[in-house]
Amino acid sequence: MTTPGQTRAIHAMRKKGMMDNQEYRALIEARFGKRSSADLSDGEAARLIDELRVVTGAGPSTGRAVGKTASGKYAPVLRALWIAAWHLGLAKSRDDAALLAFVQRQTGLSHLRFLTDPADAAKAIEGMKAWVSRDGGVAWPTEADAKAAGRELSWLRKEAVARAQVAKLAAARELPPTWEAAESAGAKRGLPASFGDYGEWHWDRLVEFLGGRIREAKDGKAKATKRRAA
């Protein structure tokens, strides 16, 4: 559990780095799959402090290079898309270094902090969305869809990722091919019994769980293929 001293250090460095709430929570989720520093172990909190030292320019105590940490105006949305790719089994790593490499290929910019032009940002964001849609099977909702459903667009986007995950798991015979099967799996893990009662945080937890199932299935298939080839 995060100690009081760690909590004070985390929030002091967050303030120093002028990180808004969205970027701060995206950093925690990218590193640890959690939404709050209160959910971290003391070891994870120590690692978070090291990350924040990088972001604020205090210097990493672990030797992590500043250039490998995503920051900047468009970092939260790009990191969220990257984590979706990770949970769909597309990205090989959830680390920022892999995200930065993707953005560099899309824009030619060496770091997200240099991504300030809206046109460059749109190129990177739409490129990632297209990849996740094409290879991950995500049908991204529109503003019109959100209005018609009476939901926030961000809520529908998380649902769309979960639907694509269910389709992947069903194809791999890791989950029954029904949307209700995912609803039941979430309920068994303490989430609401109905998707209609989900908040965005609940979708994050379900996507994280389903992502683990996808990676386990992918790893199992790779090991089986390796054994047959031996």
C-alpha positions, 0 to 999 in steps of 0.5 A: 500500500502507498505510504503517506510519505509516498503520497505526499511526494507523488502529489508534490511532483505531480504539481511541479510537473503541472500534470492535469488529472487526465494525464496523471491517471493515464500515466498510472494506468499505462505503468500499473493498470490502475487508476489511482496511486492509492491502489498501488503497492509501496513498490509500485508507488516508488516506481511511480515516483521515479516516473514523475521525477523524469516528467518533472525533470528532477532526474530518474533515480532508476536511470530511465531516460527522459526521452522514453517517457511520453509527455505533452499535450496529446500524450493522454489520448495517444497513450490511451489508444496505445493501451487499447492496442496492448489489450487487444494483443496488437502492441508488443509492449505497453511502455511509452518507448514503443508508443514514441516509436510509433508516433515517430514513424507517423510524424517524423517527430522524435518525441511527443513533447514536440507534437504541438501542431494539430495536423501532426497530432491528428495524423498520429491519432488517426493513424493509431485509430486506423491500426486498432480498427483494422487489426484489432476489429474496433468499430470506433463510435462517432459523436452522433453515436454518442448523442443517439445513445445518450452516452459520453463518447469516451464511454462508448469508445471503451465499450467498443474496445471491449466488444472487439476483445470479446470477438477476438476471444470468441474466435480463439474459443477462449470465451463464448461468442456472446456479449453477455458472456463478457458481462458475466465475466465482469460481474464475477470480478466485482463489476456491475451485473449490467453494462448499463450500470458501467462507468468508464472506470468499470470499462477500464477494469473489464478491458484490462481483464480481457486483455490479459486473457487475449495475451494468455491465449496468444502466448499459449498459441505461440508456445504450442507452435514452438513445440510443434516446430521443435 
